[in-house]
Amino acid sequence: MSEWRIDSILEEAGRRIYESQQSRLSDQSTSAAKRVWRSKDVPAKFWDSYLEDARAALSFDSRMKQSTHESFVRDEAAPPGSDRTFGLVMAAALAVLSLFNGWHHGRLWPGMLLAAVLFAAAGWLKPSWLHPLNILWMMLGLVLHKIVNPIVMGLLLFGAILPTGLIVRMRGKDLLRLKREPASDTYWIARAPGPQPETMRDQF
């Protein structure tokens, strides 16, 4: 949100706070009760105090921070896992691959088994040696995420959600009850009586 938009919102909120206070004055015939917003006979600091009240009420600051306890920021850097865990996981994966390769009479299982032993030894004895490989593996995962995630979400949308919605509409269904019913007295959905109140004493 731009600074101009924030200033406009604060100006309107401050004016409403001032007018609300004015309407509660006991004597509406006084000059103070008749004073309009941003009147020139009052110092600007007086009106700025209402803007500060509006800023506090709306929890606005210069960067539009939110006032809730939950953070909705999603640009946090994903830290890599521990080097020891990376080494042991890679060793286990290479050991499984070497087992399958040897089972099918492949020629790569000795190299895979040796790599598994090296990863396991480094991960158990000197995990810091695996830190560069851990970072590269993390970067590869992020690149794959940027490529695979849109593809998977697109397949779900156009392969499952969209066809389902089209089929439901073609069959004349209105599962969300979005159609207008001018002849109806109410859109309230009648429901059968639920459980007795005494059965819900210990909900948590």
C-alpha positions in Angstrom: 0.0 0.0 0.0 1.4 3.4 -1.0 2.2 6.1 1.6 -0.4 8.4 0.0 -3.1 5.7 0.5 -2.0 5.3 4.1 -2.2 9.0 4.7 -5.7 9.2 3.2 -6.9 6.4 5.4 -5.4 8.0 8.5 -6.9 11.4 7.6 -10.4 9.9 7.2 -10.0 7.9 10.4 -8.8 10.9 12.4 -11.7 13.0 11.2 -14.2 10.3 12.2 -12.6 10.0 15.7 -12.8 13.8 16.1 -16.4 14.0 14.9 -17.4 11.1 17.2 -16.0 13.0 20.1 -17.7 16.2 19.0 -21.1 14.4 18.9 -20.7 13.3 22.5 -20.2 16.8 23.9 -23.0 17.8 26.3 -23.3 21.3 25.0 -23.6 21.5 21.2 -23.9 25.2 21.2 -20.3 26.0 22.1 -17.7 27.0 19.6 -15.7 23.9 20.4 -18.7 21.7 19.5 -19.2 23.6 16.2 -15.5 23.5 15.2 -15.1 21.6 12.0 -12.3 19.2 11.2 -8.9 20.9 10.3 -10.2 24.3 11.5 -7.5 27.0 11.0 -8.0 28.5 14.5 -6.4 25.4 16.1 -2.7 24.5 15.8 -1.8 21.7 13.4 -0.4 19.6 16.3 -3.9 19.3 17.7 -5.2 17.7 14.5 -2.0 15.5 14.2 -2.8 14.0 17.6 -6.0 12.6 16.1 -3.9 11.1 13.3 -1.7 9.4 15.8 -4.8 8.0 17.6 -6.0 6.7 14.2 -2.5 5.2 13.5 -2.5 3.4 16.8 -6.1 2.2 16.4 -5.4 0.8 12.9 -1.9 -0.4 13.9 -0.3 1.4 11.0 3.3 2.3 10.8 5.5 3.4 8.0 5.8 -0.1 6.7 2.2 -1.2 7.3 3.0 -3.9 9.8 0.2 -6.1 11.0 -1.1 -6.1 14.5 -1.8 -9.8 14.7 0.5 -12.3 16.5 0.8 -14.5 13.4 3.3 -13.6 10.7 2.1 -13.9 7.1 5.6 -13.2 5.6 6.6 -16.0 3.3 10.0 -14.7 2.1 12.0 -16.3 4.8 15.1 -18.2 3.8 14.9 -21.9 4.2 17.9 -23.1 6.3 19.6 -26.3 5.3 19.5 -29.4 7.5 22.4 -30.5 9.6 25.5 -31.8 7.8 25.4 -35.0 9.8 21.8 -35.8 8.9 22.6 -35.0 5.2 25.6 -37.4 5.3 23.7 -40.3 6.9 20.6 -39.8 4.6 22.8 -39.8 1.5 24.6 -42.9 2.8 21.4 -44.7 3.3 20.0 -43.7 -0.1 23.2 -44.8 -1.9 23.3 -48.1 0.0 19.7 -48.8 -1.1 20.5 -47.9 -4.7 23.6 -50.1 -4.7 21.6 -53.0 -3.3 19.0 -52.7 -6.1 21.7 -52.3 -8.7 23.5 -55.4 -7.4 20.3 -57.3 -7.2 19.7 -56.7 -10.9 23.3 -57.6 -11.8 24.3 -54.0 -12.5 27.8 -52.7 -12.7 27.4 -49.5 -10.6 26.8 -51.0 -7.2 30.5 -51.0 -6.1 30.9 -47.3 -6.7 27.6 -46.5 -5.0 28.5 -48.7 -2.0 31.8 -46.9 -1.7 30.2 -43.5 -1.9 27.7 -44.7 0.8 30.5 -45.7 3.1 32.3 -42.4 2.5 29.2 -40.4 3.2 28.5 -42.4 6.4 32.0 -42.0 7.6 32.1 -38.2 6.9 28.7 -37.7 8.4 29.6 -39.6 11.6 33.2 -38.4 12.1 33.5 -35.0 10.4 30.1 -33.6 9.3 31.7 -30.2 8.4 33.3 -31.7 5.3 29.8 -32.3 3.9 28.7 -28.7 4.4 29.4 -27.5 0.8 27.6 -30.6 -0.6 24.7 -29.9 1.8 24.4 -26.3 0.5 24.5 -27.5 -3.1 21.8 -30.1 -2.4 19.6 -27.5 -0.8 20.0 -25.2 -3.8 19.1 -28.0 -6.1 16.0 -28.7 -4.1 14.9 -25.0 -4.3 15.4 -25.0 -8.1 13.3 -28.2 -8.4 10.7 -26.7 -6.2 10.3 -23.6 -8.5 10.0 -25.9 -11.5 7.9 -28.8 -10.1 5.5 -26.9 -7.8 3.8 -24.8 -10.6 3.5 -27.9 -12.8 1.9 -30.0 -10.0 -0.5 -27.2 -9.0 -1.4 -26.6 -12.6 -2.2 -30.3 -13.1 -4.3 -30.3 -10.0 -6.2 -27.2 -11.1 -6.8 -28.1 -14.8 -6.9 -31.8 -14.4 -9.1 -32.2 -11.3 -10.6 -29.0 -9.9 -11.7 -27.4 -13.2 -13.2 -30.5 -14.8 -15.1 -31.3 -11.6 -16.5 -27.8 -11.5 -17.6 -27.9 -15.1 -19.3 -31.3 -14.7 -21.1 -30.0 -11.6 -22.3 -27.0 -13.5 -23.4 -29.0 -16.5 -25.5 -31.2 -14.3 -27.2 -28.1 -12.8 -25.9 -28.6 -9.3 -25.4 -25.6 -7.0 -23.4 -27.1 -4.1 -22.6 -23.7 -2.6 -26.1 -22.3 -3.0 -24.9 -19.3 -5.0 -28.0 -19.0 -7.3 -30.4 -16.2 -6.5 -33.9 -17.2 -5.3 -36.1 -14.0 -5.5 -39.2 -16.0 -4.6 -37.7 -17.4 -1.5 -38.4 -15.7 1.9 -34.9 -16.4 3.3 -31.6 -18.0 2.3 -31.3 -19.6 5.8 -30.7 -23.3 5.6 -33.0 -25.2 8.0 -31.3 -27.9 9.9 -32.5 -30.7 12.2 -32.2 -30.1 15.9 -28.6 -30.9 17.0 -27.4 -32.6 20.2 -28.5 -31.5 23.6 -26.5 -28.7 25.3 -25.5 -31.0 28.2 -23.6 -33.3 25.8 -21.2 -30.5 24.9 -19.8 -29.5 28.4 -16.3 -30.8 27.8 -15.6 -29.7 24.2 -11.9 -29.4 24.8 
